[in-house]
Every structure is written in C-alpha cells, then in structure tokens.
Amino acid sequence: MELERTPMARDLDHLNEQVKAKLEALNNAPFSATGRFDSRRQMFEDEEHKYLGRLPLQAFCPLDIRVLVVDRGRCVRISGDGHRYSTPPEYTGKRVSVTITDDKIYIYDLDSWVKIAEHKRYKKVQGNKIHQLTEHLTDEERKYQRQPREWVAEFVKAGWPEDFADRLVRHLKKGKTNFPCGRACNALMRLFKLYPVSVIYQALSTRLERGNVTYQETRKRCEQIIWAKENNQEPNIGNDQRVAVDYLSPTHANIRNNYR
C-alpha cells in the first residue's frame, strides 16, 4: 500500500495528527496477508481484542527508591531539594526504605516493609523544609502545635474570660503564618503555677494595652502587683521606668527561657 505524501508538520501536535491519520488509513486498508480478514482493524477486533487486559486505575508513576538513615530529629532528608520528612520516634538512627514519587514520600520499615509514614512531597527551595506529621510529635511538641482555638480553650479552662483569652491568642498570632506563638502560649501557661489567676489577668491586661506581651515582661508585672499588695501600695502600671526593682526576679545571661 502506498501512502500519500503529506506536507511537513508545523509542530509536534500537527505531526501527531498526521501520524494518527496515516495509522487509521493503514489499519482500515484491505489486508491480503491471509485472506481471512478484510483489514488489520478487523483482525484486531475479531482475534486480539478479547485478550487485552484492563488498564491500571492509576497512571504509571516513576519511582525513586532509597535506603536512608533516620536522623536525630526523627526525619529522613531527601537530597536534592533538602526537605526532611518525619518518622515515628522509635526509628531514630535506623535505616528505612523511602519511595519518592512526583508528589508523595512513602517511608517503610526495612525489615517488614510495613509503611510507617506517608507525606506530601515538597520541592520549594525556600521556606520550611521540615515536615512533621502530628502522630510523630512528642507530648511536649504537641503543645506547641496546638491551633489558636485550642490555646483559647486552655486559657479559659485555667480561669480566664473567653473574650480575653481570644484577644491574647490573636495578639500573639498576629502577622504569623504557622502559629509559632505556641512557645509563648506554653510559657504563659506556666505562670499559673506561680501566681493567682487574678494577678496574671491584671498583668496581661496591662501588657495587651501596650501591645507588648512577653513571658519575661508579664512575669515582672505579676511580681510588681504582688509586691505592691504586700506593701499596701498601688502597683505602678503606668510607667515601667519608675518601677522599683526590689520585687523583680534576678536576671542573668545564663538563665534560660528568656522569651523577649
């Protein structure tokens, strides 16, 4: 069978259209090889089509399989883009099998081949490069990962009015994207072990009015209020520069948890 000459394709799409047209013409052309079939298409439909299997439900996806060691941060690092993905804590220091696809990271136990983690894959060069699943966090880490409404609920449970707690959390979260104020909230919660609720409330009210809420400043204000009450004086909440220092906790460069 002779095929007609066609003009040169303009681009790849045009070329594919030309190839498809030629294939249709070839497959539908009279087929004289055996005499049993009129064309290649008839032979395919009558003899071969019934033996075809079903196509997979998911399209083929190229994989990259690696054996990596879980670091002390309980993560595996994907070289190339530098992103790190969490594993259960018990796998720290162990080797695991990591399957990398275009949009997913699968982590398997190297002995049992049980899947222990599944992550969405990230490729951006800039920004956060540590991706932790909630189930891989320790109890202490979970405190920092609480959502704003959860922190509000914690403060209300401790004895604060809900509107005040909501105002405080919104202030701490202001301008942030991933709610990194969990550290500050957790620090402020520790004040309940040191001072009465009414004292903390009064101290934080002052700090909120000034738009400056930190652990250290709030604790100083709490001690100022208590000192003033013990000495039958009104706490000087209007001018930080005129505050006596007798009641303040000592400060030092080696004292930890300075949340300024």
Phi, psi and omega in degrees: 000130177263133179262139181293144176289141180239154179294159180298138182293145179283323181203185184295319180298318179296321178298316179297322177297319179295317180297318180299318179296318179295321179295318178300316180296318181294315184290334180264355180289152177307138185241112188252013184297318182239338183086351181280334186234147179284331183204169176297323179297317180296320179297319179296313184289325183277327189246323191257329187302322184292344180267356181287140175270169179286147174288149178298151181294329180249142179293154179300136181231122178295143183239152171234114183252127181227154171253118185235159177261132178287126184280180183292344175274009179066033181229159169251141182255129178268109180294150183111297177257346174079007180281148181240139185234137188284156173229168174301146184306327185291352180264005179303127179084355182262160176271139179225160176265130182239122177256124185248122174247186182293331183229003183223154171236120178247131181241130185236148170296129187289337181270312185265344185061025173279135179289125182251348179197149175220125183235151164289138181274138177242143185234354184295139180285322182266161174091195184296134181238008177246123185238108183248133173278146183303322182290349179263001182276148172283169180300321180293320180292328180297329180299320182284343183265002180300147176280161182308316182294330178291321177293321177302315180298322179295317180292322177296319178299328180283346175124007180268152172297144184297320181296325179289317179298319179296319179297318180296312183295319178297324178295315181292330182275348188307127176078006181255161183249322184249026180050059178283002180283004178303323179297316180294318179298317180297321178294316180297327178298330181291340178297335181294340177278348186249329188224156175296154181302320182297324180290316179297318180300314180295318181294316181290328177300318179295315182294322180295321179300327181269356179070028182221091181249110173228160180299310184297314181293323179292321178294320177300318180295321178299315182291328176296316181297315180295317179299317180297319180294319181292335181254016178053044178235160175277132178296133181278090184261002184265339185214105182298333185288339183260012183279133174293158185253003184299325187273349188285145173291148179295147176242148181202152182298335183268358177283127185279171176063046171272107189263025178301000000 
